[in-house]
Amino acid sequence: MVQRDYGFQQPLGLPGGIYDLSDKDIVSRTTDPGVSAKPGMGLVKGATAGETVKLPVTGSTAADFEGIFVHGSKQLEHNMEGAVACDGGDTVGLMRKGRIWAFVADTATTTYGTGAALILSGDNAGKLTDTGDSGETSKVALTGVAFTGKADADNGIAVVEMR
């Protein structure tokens, strides 16, 4: 891909970025060994509830949802393959209440007030979608989590509010 824009504008948002200064609750957790998660992904209880987290798997429930991985809670660098993610055993911040930019499925409807669901399997595991998305069959509706209508389709992210 050729760079054609040398402007100084930052993107609308970034995955895992805190959206605003509203009241928020962020907790620290450690990722289970072998978990490769990115800021902006939804994570669930890991091997030790209340201490560790992992990417969701088939069978994860809404009660297993721990929060959205916050950007900046862990200093991440590109690995040798060019990916930016924690590799397991890392302490990360998880937003449990507040507004945050989260990864969303391409098929998600992110209009204001639409309920959010966590995708449990496949390439989109850890991303969010709307509860009515028929393209994502392995998902669980999250209680108190909704889209705000703010989205950046070019980067596959949208703002969700967790109450």
Phi, psi and omega in degrees: 000133182267134177284125182240357183232123179246027180290169181254012181283136175278158176297164181305318179205177175224148182304128180082004180284137177290129188284317184208188183266014179297165180306135181216160177229116180236129180242161177260139175218163176251137178283143176299153177304139178082358180278123177249096183244153180245151173305140182097354179267148174278135181238155182239172179305138179263208183298327179239102183304136180086352180235318184239157179225164179208173173290150179295154177228163177307130182101347176297146182245171177299327179291339179280341184298125180260330180148187181257131179298121184272131175293139178090350178283344179217130178287115183246142178236162174294136174273185183295340178267359178088007181269147176246108181195158172279154186248013180106139181079010181263144174275127182230159175265139178236124175278128180250342178211136180130193180243132186212150174281120182240151173294139178229154176291151178301332184269003184288142170261119187247028180291157184308130175085354180289129179295145181257149177230147179266129179279131189261342184211171178079193182294337182266007180304129181098344177274166177253157174213177177276159184294339181263007182291109181281347179284340179245104185272335180260089182208164177225131178292136181260132181284129176075016179240125182217156176282149181262351183096349179270124182215156174232088185298329180298328181254002177067036181229157177209157179275131173243150175246129179248127181246000000 
